[in-house]
Amino acid sequence: MEWKKLLCDDRVRDYRKKSSADLRTEYEKDYHRIIGSASFRRLQDKTQVFPLDNSDFVRTRLTHSLEVSSFAKSLGQNIARGIIQEKKDAGFLPEYQGYICDILQCAGLLHDIGNPPFGHFGETAIRDWFSMNLPKINYRRDDGSEQPLSEILNRQMQEDFCHFEGNTQALRLVAKLHYLVDENGMNLTKSLLGTIMKYPGSSLEIEKKGHIKHKKMGYYYAERELFEDLQVSLGTHGNRHPLAFVLEAADDIAYKTADIEDAVKKGCITYEKLVSELRSYGDKIQEDKKEVFMRLVYSLEKKYERALKRRLQRPESNAVQNWAVYIQGWMINDVSRCFLDNYDALMDGSYGAQGEDLFTGTDGEMMKWGM
């Protein structure tokens, strides 16, 4: 894969005018389309983890998406600068750094836009309902005759229902259901659509074990032509867009740290219990990883001591919030390094063959520690 194609700023419906006085890049236009859309605003009424909460502290899908957008942009900046400084790719032009940051910033805003209420629980409920009821549904014709729906739908259509997935729904929403001008939805750039597609395959290609790109489906039968168009335009040809790995990592950084912060704030777990759990887990990991891990635990305790000295009203919450920011910076550096160390594999599509993400193989291995 090559960046010249991966950063394709074409749209399914091209509308650009050569005489336009609009100086924004196509990716910047994507950003404005997203934040001004009703589909994006609806995320404010969906909670992230804790449903129906009275507090305005815990995160909603909207605030979570803003955080992912921020982390994704920072990762893009680190990675792009590293590609240039370490001369990873002669075809990587300096202006690509800004393009990558803008694409990832937009992708972060969109990554959960197709999720149903209650997140993964909602996905499971939809899948289970169709798995149990699809064989029972009949299609009634005008003449009164009925035919099982399973005999009308092809196999991929049926599997699409039984493997409903929020990421897949996101592509459908922004490319079709969000009707703005025509049936092309928001009509976003192809590079952005490719980035939000975590799993470049159909519901017939799902393999729980093996390459990470086949873990779930990435498009519905109804979007098959769009999928093929994106593969050709972006030059991915069935591989994950390299920026899809970055987007996934940004999501992991956001929710894995935020969930701890929210849980402490709500009283689901005490500061003391958190430290105890971390230390207990640290005793079980490999010796060569233990020193780094315990240093992170020690930093949490130091932040708590500092909060006590300052006589803050809630030193536990302050310490955990402060610590979460520290951990996020640590993880951003970790992910950036992993991308650069595995650059060739990411660009030829082989990375992820064993289920690897951008935390696999790094010194920290934060994800494997359950952070």
C-alpha positions as CSV (number, residue, x, y, z in Angstrom):
1,M,0.0,0.0,0.0
2,E,1.2,3.5,-0.7
3,W,0.2,6.8,1.0
4,K,-0.6,8.6,-2.2
5,K,-3.6,6.3,-2.6
6,L,-4.3,5.7,1.1
7,L,-4.9,9.4,1.5
8,C,-7.4,9.6,-1.4
9,D,-9.6,12.7,-0.9
10,D,-12.1,11.7,-3.6
11,R,-15.7,11.2,-2.7
12,V,-18.3,8.9,-4.1
13,R,-20.1,11.9,-5.5
14,D,-17.4,14.4,-6.5
15,Y,-18.6,18.0,-6.4
16,R,-15.3,20.0,-6.4
17,K,-15.1,23.1,-8.5
18,K,-11.8,24.4,-9.7
19,S,-12.8,28.0,-9.2
20,S,-13.8,27.5,-5.6
21,A,-12.5,30.0,-3.1
22,D,-12.8,27.5,-0.2
23,L,-9.3,27.0,1.0
24,R,-10.1,24.0,3.3
25,T,-8.7,20.6,2.5
26,E,-11.3,17.9,1.8
27,Y,-10.5,16.3,5.2
28,E,-11.2,19.6,7.0
29,K,-14.6,19.7,5.2
30,D,-15.3,16.2,6.5
31,Y,-14.7,17.5,10.0
32,H,-17.3,20.3,9.6
33,R,-19.8,17.9,8.1
34,I,-19.5,15.5,11.0
35,I,-19.8,18.0,13.9
36,G,-22.7,19.7,12.2
37,S,-24.7,16.5,11.7
38,A,-27.7,15.3,13.7
39,S,-26.2,11.8,13.6
40,F,-23.2,13.0,15.6
41,R,-25.3,15.1,18.1
42,R,-27.3,12.0,18.9
43,L,-24.3,10.5,20.6
44,Q,-24.8,12.9,23.5
45,D,-27.8,10.9,24.7
46,K,-26.0,7.5,24.7
47,T,-24.0,6.7,27.8
48,Q,-20.6,5.1,27.4
49,V,-20.6,2.5,30.2
50,F,-22.9,3.6,33.1
51,P,-26.5,3.8,31.8
52,L,-29.1,6.3,33.0
53,D,-26.7,8.1,35.3
54,N,-27.8,11.3,37.0
55,S,-24.2,12.7,37.1
56,D,-22.8,14.8,34.3
57,F,-19.3,13.6,35.1
58,V,-19.5,10.1,33.5
59,R,-18.8,9.9,29.9
60,T,-21.4,9.7,27.1
61,R,-20.7,8.4,23.6
62,L,-20.3,12.0,22.5
63,T,-17.6,12.9,25.1
64,H,-15.9,9.6,24.5
65,S,-15.8,10.2,20.8
66,L,-14.2,13.6,21.4
67,E,-11.5,12.0,23.5
68,V,-10.8,9.3,20.9
69,S,-10.7,12.0,18.2
70,S,-8.1,13.9,20.3
71,F,-5.9,10.8,20.9
72,A,-6.2,9.7,17.3
73,K,-4.9,13.1,16.1
74,S,-2.0,13.0,18.5
75,L,-1.1,9.5,17.4
76,G,-1.2,10.6,13.8
77,Q,1.1,13.5,14.5
78,N,3.6,11.3,16.3
79,I,3.5,8.6,13.7
80,A,3.8,10.9,10.7
81,R,6.7,12.8,12.2
82,G,8.4,9.5,13.0
83,I,8.0,8.3,9.4
84,I,9.6,11.5,8.1
85,Q,12.4,11.6,10.8
86,E,13.3,8.0,10.5
87,K,13.0,8.0,6.7
88,K,10.6,5.0,6.8
89,D,9.1,5.8,3.4
90,A,10.6,7.9,0.5
91,G,7.0,8.4,-0.8
92,F,5.8,10.0,2.4
93,L,5.5,13.7,1.7
94,P,5.7,16.4,4.5
95,E,2.1,17.5,3.8
96,Y,0.8,14.0,4.5
97,Q,1.3,14.7,8.3
98,G,-1.5,17.2,8.3
99,Y,-3.7,15.0,6.2
100,I,-3.3,12.0,8.5
101,C,-4.0,14.1,11.6
102,D,-7.2,15.5,10.0
103,I,-8.4,12.1,8.9
104,L,-7.8,10.5,12.3
105,Q,-9.5,13.4,14.0
106,C,-12.6,12.8,11.9
107,A,-12.4,9.0,12.3
108,G,-12.4,9.4,16.1
109,L,-15.6,11.4,16.0
110,L,-17.2,8.7,13.8
111,H,-15.9,5.5,15.4
112,D,-19.0,4.8,17.6
113,I,-21.6,6.6,15.5
114,G,-23.2,3.3,14.4
115,N,-23.3,1.8,17.9
116,P,-26.8,0.9,19.3
117,P,-27.9,1.9,22.8
118,F,-26.1,0.0,25.5
119,G,-23.0,-0.6,23.2
120,H,-21.9,-4.2,22.9
121,F,-24.9,-5.4,24.9
122,G,-27.1,-3.8,22.4
123,E,-25.2,-5.5,19.5
124,T,-25.6,-8.8,21.2
125,A,-29.3,-8.3,21.7
126,I,-29.8,-7.5,18.0
127,R,-27.8,-10.5,16.9
128,D,-29.6,-12.9,19.3
129,W,-33.0,-11.6,18.2
130,F,-32.3,-12.2,14.5
131,S,-30.6,-15.6,15.1
132,M,-33.7,-16.8,16.9
133,N,-36.4,-15.1,14.8
134,L,-35.2,-14.7,11.3
135,P,-36.1,-18.3,10.4
136,K,-39.6,-17.7,11.7
137,I,-40.3,-14.5,9.7
138,N,-42.5,-14.8,6.6
139,Y,-42.9,-12.3,3.7
140,R,-46.5,-11.8,2.8
141,R,-47.1,-11.0,-0.9
142,D,-49.9,-8.9,-2.3
143,D,-51.9,-12.0,-3.2
144,G,-51.8,-13.1,0.4
145,S,-49.3,-15.9,-0.1
146,E,-46.4,-16.2,2.3
147,Q,-42.8,-17.2,1.9
148,P,-40.1,-17.6,4.6
149,L,-37.8,-14.6,4.5
150,S,-34.8,-17.0,4.8
151,E,-35.7,-18.3,1.3
152,I,-35.7,-14.8,-0.1
153,L,-32.5,-13.4,1.4
154,N,-29.2,-14.7,0.2
155,R,-26.7,-16.2,2.7
156,Q,-24.8,-13.0,3.2
157,M,-27.9,-11.0,3.8
158,Q,-28.9,-13.4,6.5
159,E,-25.5,-13.4,8.1
160,D,-25.5,-9.6,8.1
161,F,-28.5,-9.7,10.5
162,C,-27.1,-12.4,12.7
163,H,-23.7,-10.6,13.0
164,F,-24.9,-7.0,13.5
165,E,-21.9,-4.8,14.3
166,G,-21.7,-1.2,15.3
167,N,-18.6,-0.5,13.2
168,T,-20.4,-1.9,10.1
169,Q,-23.5,0.2,10.9
170,A,-21.2,3.3,11.1
171,L,-20.2,2.9,7.5
172,R,-23.8,2.4,6.5
173,L,-24.9,5.4,8.4
174,V,-22.4,7.9,7.1
175,A,-22.4,6.5,3.6
176,K,-26.2,6.1,3.1
177,L,-28.6,6.5,6.0
178,H,-27.6,10.1,7.0
179,Y,-29.5,11.6,4.0
180,L,-28.1,15.1,3.5
181,V,-28.2,15.7,-0.3
182,D,-28.6,12.3,-1.8
183,E,-28.2,8.6,-1.1
184,N,-24.5,9.0,-0.5
185,G,-25.1,10.2,3.1
186,M,-22.5,12.6,4.4
187,N,-20.4,11.9,1.2
188,L,-17.2,11.8,3.1
189,T,-13.7,11.3,1.6
190,K,-12.8,7.7,0.7
191,S,-9.7,7.8,3.0
192,L,-11.9,8.6,6.0
193,L,-14.4,5.8,5.1
194,G,-11.4,3.4,4.7
195,T,-10.1,4.4,8.1
196,I,-13.3,3.7,10.0
197,M,-13.6,0.3,8.4
198,K,-11.9,-1.8,11.0
199,Y,-12.8,-5.2,9.4
200,P,-12.4,-5.2,5.6
201,G,-14.6,-8.2,4.9
202,S,-18.1,-9.5,4.7
203,S,-20.2,-11.5,7.2
204,L,-19.2,-14.6,5.3
205,E,-15.5,-14.1,6.0
206,I,-15.6,-13.8,9.8
207,E,-12.8,-15.8,11.6
208,K,-12.5,-15.3,15.3
209,K,-9.0,-16.7,15.3
210,G,-6.4,-15.5,12.7
211,H,-5.9,-12.2,11.1
212,I,-7.5,-9.4,13.1
213,K,-9.1,-8.0,9.9
214,H,-11.5,-10.9,9.9
215,K,-12.5,-10.8,13.5
216,K,-15.9,-9.2,12.6
217,M,-17.6,-8.0,9.4
218,G,-16.9,-4.6,8.0
219,Y,-19.7,-3.9,5.5
220,Y,-23.2,-5.1,4.7
221,Y,-24.3,-6.7,1.5
222,A,-26.1,-3.4,0.6
223,E,-22.7,-1.6,0.7
224,R,-20.8,-4.2,-1.3
225,E,-20.3,-1.9,-4.3
226,L,-19.0,0.9,-2.0
227,F,-16.6,-1.5,-0.4
228,E,-15.2,-2.6,-3.7
229,D,-14.8,1.0,-4.8
230,L,-12.9,1.9,-1.6
231,Q,-10.5,-1.1,-2.0
232,V,-9.6,0.0,-5.5
233,S,-9.4,3.8,-4.8
234,L,-7.3,3.3,-1.6
235,G,-5.2,0.5,-2.9
236,T,-6.0,-1.7,0.2
237,H,-7.4,-4.7,-1.7
238,G,-8.8,-6.5,1.2
239,N,-6.2,-5.2,3.8
240,R,-6.9,-3.0,6.7
241,H,-6.1,0.7,6.1
242,P,-3.0,1.4,8.3
243,L,-4.8,4.2,10.0
244,A,-7.6,1.8,11.1
245,F,-5.0,0.3,13.5
246,V,-4.3,3.8,14.8
247,L,-8.0,4.6,15.3
248,E,-8.5,1.3,17.2
249,A,-5.6,2.1,19.5
250,A,-7.0,5.6,20.2
251,D,-10.3,4.0,21.2
252,D,-8.5,1.6,23.5
253,I,-6.5,4.4,25.1
254,A,-9.6,6.4,25.7
255,Y,-12.0,3.8,27.2
256,K,-9.4,1.8,29.2
257,T,-8.3,4.8,31.2
258,A,-11.7,6.6,31.3
259,D,-13.5,3.5,32.6
260,I,-11.2,3.4,35.6
261,E,-11.6,7.1,36.2
262,D,-15.4,7.0,36.0
263,A,-15.6,3.9,38.2
264,V,-13.6,5.6,41.0
265,K,-15.7,8.8,40.6
266,K,-18.9,6.8,41.0
267,G,-17.7,4.8,43.9
268,C,-17.8,1.5,42.0
269,I,-14.2,0.9,43.1
270,T,-12.2,2.7,45.8
271,Y,-8.7,4.1,45.4
272,E,-7.4,1.6,47.9
273,K,-9.0,-1.3,46.0
274,L,-7.5,0.0,42.7
275,V,-4.0,0.1,44.1
276,S,-4.4,-3.3,45.6
277,E,-5.6,-4.8,42.4
278,L,-2.8,-3.2,40.4
279,R,-0.2,-4.5,42.8
280,S,-1.7,-8.0,42.9
281,Y,-1.7,-8.1,39.1
282,G,1.9,-6.8,39.0
283,D,3.1,-9.7,41.1
284,K,1.9,-12.1,38.4
285,I,3.4,-10.7,35.3
286,Q,6.8,-11.5,33.8
287,E,9.9,-10.3,35.6
288,D,11.1,-8.2,32.7
289,K,7.8,-6.4,32.5
290,K,7.2,-6.0,36.3
291,E,9.6,-3.1,36.8
292,V,7.8,-0.9,34.3
293,F,4.4,-1.9,35.6
294,M,5.2,-1.2,39.2
295,R,6.6,2.1,38.3
296,L,3.2,3.1,36.9
297,V,1.6,1.9,40.2
298,Y,4.0,3.9,42.2
299,S,3.2,7.0,40.1
300,L,-0.5,6.7,41.2
301,E,0.5,6.5,44.8
302,K,2.7,9.6,44.5
303,K,-0.1,11.5,42.9
304,Y,-2.4,10.5,45.8
305,E,0.2,11.7,48.3
306,R,0.5,15.0,46.5
307,A,-3.3,15.5,46.6
308,L,-3.3,14.8,50.3
309,K,-0.6,17.4,50.9
310,R,-2.6,20.0,49.0
311,R,-5.7,19.1,51.1
312,L,-7.9,18.5,48.2
313,Q,-11.5,17.7,48.9
314,R,-11.4,14.3,47.0
315,P,-7.7,13.3,46.8
316,E,-8.6,9.8,45.5
317,S,-10.5,11.1,42.5
318,N,-7.8,13.8,41.8
319,A,-5.1,11.2,42.0
320,V,-6.8,8.8,39.6
321,Q,-7.7,11.6,37.1
322,N,-4.1,12.9,37.2
323,W,-2.8,9.4,36.8
324,A,-5.1,8.6,33.8
325,V,-3.6,11.6,31.9
326,Y,-0.1,10.3,32.7
327,I,-1.0,6.8,31.5
328,Q,-2.6,8.2,28.3
329,G,0.6,10.0,27.4
330,W,2.6,6.8,28.1
331,M,0.3,4.8,25.9
332,I,0.4,7.3,23.0
333,N,4.2,7.0,22.9
334,D,3.9,3.2,23.1
335,V,1.5,2.9,20.2
336,S,3.5,5.4,18.0
337,R,6.6,3.3,18.6
338,C,4.9,0.1,17.7
339,F,3.5,1.5,14.4
340,L,7.0,2.7,13.4
341,D,8.7,-0.6,14.4
342,N,6.2,-2.6,12.4
343,Y,5.9,-0.1,9.5
344,D,6.6,-2.5,6.6
345,A,4.2,-5.1,7.9
346,L,1.4,-2.5,8.3
347,M,2.0,-1.3,4.8
348,D,1.9,-4.7,3.2
349,G,-1.1,-5.9,5.1
350,S,0.6,-8.7,7.0
351,Y,0.5,-7.1,10.4
352,G,-2.3,-8.5,12.4
353,A,-2.0,-12.0,11.0
354,Q,-1.8,-13.4,14.6
355,G,-4.4,-11.0,15.9
356,E,-1.9,-8.2,16.8
357,D,-2.9,-4.7,17.6
358,L,-0.6,-1.7,18.1
359,F,0.1,-2.6,21.7
360,T,1.4,-6.1,20.8
361,G,5.1,-6.5,20.9
362,T,5.9,-3.2,22.6
363,D,7.9,-2.8,25.8
364,G,4.9,-1.8,27.8
365,E,2.2,-4.3,26.6
366,M,-0.3,-2.2,28.5
367,M,-3.3,-3.9,26.9
368,K,-2.2,-7.3,28.0
369,W,-2.0,-6.0,31.5
370,G,-5.7,-5.2,31.4
371,M,-5.3,-1.5,31.7
